[in-house]
Structure formats: structure tokens, C-alpha cells
Amino acid sequence: MGLLAAADRRLGRAVRERVGRRPGLDRTARLAGTLLAPAFELLIVALIADRPTRAAGVRAGASAVAAAAAAKGLRDMIDRPRPGERSDGGFPSRHAAAASAIARSVGHSNRSLGRLVGAVAAIGLVGRVVSAEHDPADIVAGVVVGCAAAGAVAAVSDSVVPRLPGPVRS
């Protein structure tokens, strides 16, 4: 294990130990990490279901799918083990990629809501470190992948959507 990977592993362990000393905080962080994906899936469904936010919801969904796919491809190539018991790779985090892509994509349409979604994502992603699903660098790399994917989806949708016929934009 390289020097940076070892430092990252130590940092993740320190986060888990510090949060683990506070049982209520530990349970809350783990729950936030577990509920991150379903909460964001519901957010996308809610955005798509409401006509004024439908385009933002579709963009957020497309960004999440693109980010998760890119993170999975990188993860398979890198094959860095997770800190916990799971045997599959964890770098970069697909949860971090998808969550940050959704937050950035939502922020593209509504800056205040994007900030709120980003804060909720950060809480859930800390929970992923606390539960030993990831180390901090897995999360950071996932966020970078997610922001890049959301930027790419926004660039494509901004250039394509105005040319589509009918009331597509909110």
C-alpha cells in the first residue's frame, strides 16, 4: 500500500474511531449512509413528477447514472480494496459520484436546493466512511467524478434541450 493510501486508511480509521465513541452519532451517521441512495432516488422521482422541475429531475437522473457508471468503470480498473468486509473495490465511491452529480445537477436549476442537496449528500457520505464502506479518498474521488459527470450532462442538455420542439424546459 502506498504512502497516500496508507494515510487515507488511517484517516478513515480515525473517523470511525472518533464517531464510534459516541453511540448516538455513530448510529445516526450509519443510518444517513444507508438512506443516502433511496432518499436521492425519491428526490429524482419527485422532481420528475412535478412538471416545473421535470427537466431538472431528468438531468439529475442522467447525471447520477453517468457518474455511477464512470465510477464503476474506474473502480474496476483501480481495484482498491474497501476498509470494511466487502470484497469489491471502493475507489471511487459510486454513492459519492451519484450523490454529488445529483447535487450539482439540481444546483444547475436551483442554486438553493442544490446547496441543500449537497449538504444532505455530505452527511450521508460521512456515514459511508463511518460504516467502513469507504475511506475518505474514495469519497473525494467519487465527488470529483460526480461533478464532472454532472457538468458533462449539463453541457449536453443545455445544447440539445433548447432545440427540441414543445414545452420541454421548466
C-alpha positions as CSV (number, residue, x, y, z in Angstrom):
1,M,0.0,0.0,0.0
2,G,1.4,3.4,-1.0
3,L,2.1,6.2,1.4
4,L,-1.1,8.2,0.4
5,A,-3.3,5.1,0.5
6,A,-2.0,4.2,4.0
7,A,-2.6,7.8,5.2
8,D,-6.1,7.7,3.8
9,R,-6.8,4.3,5.5
10,R,-5.5,5.8,8.8
11,L,-7.7,8.9,8.4
12,G,-10.8,6.7,7.7
13,R,-10.0,4.6,10.8
14,A,-9.6,7.7,12.9
15,V,-13.0,9.0,11.7
16,R,-14.6,5.6,12.6
17,E,-13.0,5.5,16.0
18,R,-13.9,9.1,16.9
19,V,-17.5,8.8,15.7
20,G,-17.7,5.3,17.3
21,R,-17.1,6.8,20.8
22,R,-20.5,8.5,20.5
23,P,-23.1,5.7,20.0
24,G,-25.9,8.1,19.0
25,L,-23.7,9.8,16.5
26,D,-22.4,6.5,15.2
27,R,-25.9,5.1,14.6
28,T,-27.1,8.4,13.0
29,A,-24.1,8.5,10.6
30,R,-24.6,4.9,9.6
31,L,-28.3,5.5,9.0
32,A,-27.5,8.5,6.9
33,G,-25.1,6.5,4.8
34,T,-27.7,3.7,4.4
35,L,-30.5,6.1,3.4
36,L,-28.5,8.2,1.0
37,A,-29.3,6.3,-2.2
38,P,-33.0,5.8,-1.5
39,A,-33.5,9.4,-0.5
40,F,-31.8,10.7,-3.6
41,E,-33.8,8.3,-5.8
42,L,-37.0,9.7,-4.3
43,L,-35.8,13.2,-4.9
44,I,-35.3,12.4,-8.6
45,V,-38.8,10.9,-8.8
46,A,-40.3,13.9,-7.1
47,L,-38.5,16.3,-9.4
48,I,-39.6,14.4,-12.5
49,A,-43.2,14.0,-11.2
50,D,-43.6,17.8,-10.9
51,R,-43.9,19.5,-14.3
52,P,-42.0,22.7,-13.4
53,T,-39.0,20.7,-12.2
54,R,-39.2,17.8,-14.6
55,A,-36.2,18.8,-16.8
56,A,-34.1,19.3,-13.6
57,G,-35.1,15.8,-12.5
58,V,-34.3,14.2,-15.8
59,R,-30.9,16.0,-15.8
60,A,-30.2,14.9,-12.2
61,G,-31.1,11.3,-13.1
62,A,-29.0,11.2,-16.2
63,S,-26.1,12.8,-14.2
64,A,-26.4,10.2,-11.5
65,V,-26.4,7.3,-14.0
66,A,-23.4,8.7,-15.9
67,A,-21.5,9.4,-12.6
68,A,-22.2,5.9,-11.2
69,A,-21.2,4.2,-14.5
70,A,-17.9,6.2,-14.7
71,A,-17.1,5.5,-11.0
72,K,-17.8,1.8,-11.6
73,G,-15.6,1.7,-14.6
74,L,-12.7,3.4,-12.7
75,R,-13.3,1.2,-9.7
76,D,-13.0,-2.0,-11.8
77,M,-9.7,-0.7,-13.3
78,I,-8.2,0.5,-10.0
79,D,-9.5,-2.4,-7.8
80,R,-8.5,-0.8,-4.5
81,P,-10.0,-2.8,-1.5
82,R,-12.5,-1.3,0.8
83,P,-11.7,-0.8,4.5
84,G,-14.6,-3.0,5.6
85,E,-15.6,-6.6,5.0
86,R,-16.8,-6.2,1.4
87,S,-14.5,-7.7,-1.2
88,D,-15.3,-5.5,-4.1
89,G,-13.3,-2.3,-4.8
90,G,-14.4,1.0,-3.3
91,F,-12.3,3.7,-5.1
92,P,-14.0,5.8,-6.3
93,S,-17.3,5.7,-4.4
94,R,-20.3,5.3,-6.7
95,H,-22.6,6.7,-3.9
96,A,-20.4,9.8,-3.8
97,A,-20.3,10.1,-7.5
98,A,-24.1,9.8,-7.9
99,A,-24.9,12.0,-4.9
100,S,-22.6,14.8,-6.0
101,A,-23.8,14.6,-9.6
102,I,-27.4,15.0,-8.4
103,A,-26.5,17.9,-6.1
104,R,-24.6,19.7,-8.8
105,S,-27.3,19.0,-11.4
106,V,-30.1,20.2,-9.1
107,G,-28.0,23.3,-8.3
108,H,-27.8,24.0,-12.0
109,S,-31.5,24.7,-12.0
110,N,-32.0,25.9,-8.4
111,R,-28.9,27.0,-6.5
112,S,-30.5,27.0,-3.1
113,L,-31.9,23.5,-3.5
114,G,-28.6,22.3,-4.9
115,R,-26.8,23.5,-1.8
116,L,-29.3,21.7,0.5
117,V,-29.0,18.5,-1.6
118,G,-25.2,18.9,-1.4
119,A,-25.3,19.2,2.4
120,V,-27.5,16.2,2.7
121,A,-25.1,14.3,0.4
122,A,-22.1,15.3,2.6
123,I,-23.9,13.9,5.7
124,G,-24.7,10.6,4.0
125,L,-21.2,10.3,2.6
126,V,-19.6,10.7,6.1
127,G,-21.9,7.9,7.0
128,R,-20.3,5.7,4.3
129,V,-16.9,6.3,5.9
130,V,-18.2,5.6,9.4
131,S,-19.7,2.3,8.3
132,A,-16.4,1.3,6.7
133,E,-17.8,1.2,3.2
134,H,-15.2,3.7,2.1
135,D,-12.2,5.7,3.2
136,P,-12.2,9.5,2.7
137,A,-10.2,9.4,-0.6
138,D,-12.9,7.1,-2.1
139,I,-15.5,9.7,-1.3
140,V,-13.4,12.6,-2.6
141,A,-12.7,10.8,-5.9
142,G,-16.3,10.0,-6.2
143,V,-17.3,13.6,-5.8
144,V,-14.8,14.6,-8.5
145,V,-16.3,12.0,-10.8
146,G,-19.8,13.1,-10.0
147,C,-19.2,16.8,-10.5
148,A,-17.5,16.0,-13.9
149,A,-20.4,13.8,-15.0
150,A,-23.0,16.5,-14.0
151,G,-21.0,19.1,-15.9
152,A,-20.9,16.9,-19.0
153,V,-24.7,16.1,-18.8
154,A,-25.5,19.8,-18.3
155,A,-23.4,20.8,-21.3
156,V,-25.1,18.3,-23.5
157,S,-28.6,19.0,-22.2
158,D,-28.1,22.8,-22.5
159,S,-27.1,22.4,-26.1
160,V,-29.8,19.8,-27.0
161,V,-32.9,20.8,-25.0
162,P,-33.4,24.3,-26.5
163,R,-33.6,22.7,-29.9
164,L,-36.3,20.2,-29.0
165,P,-39.9,21.0,-30.0
166,G,-42.6,21.7,-27.4
167,P,-42.5,22.7,-23.8
168,V,-39.5,20.7,-22.6
169,R,-37.8,23.2,-20.3
170,S,-39.3,24.2,-17.0
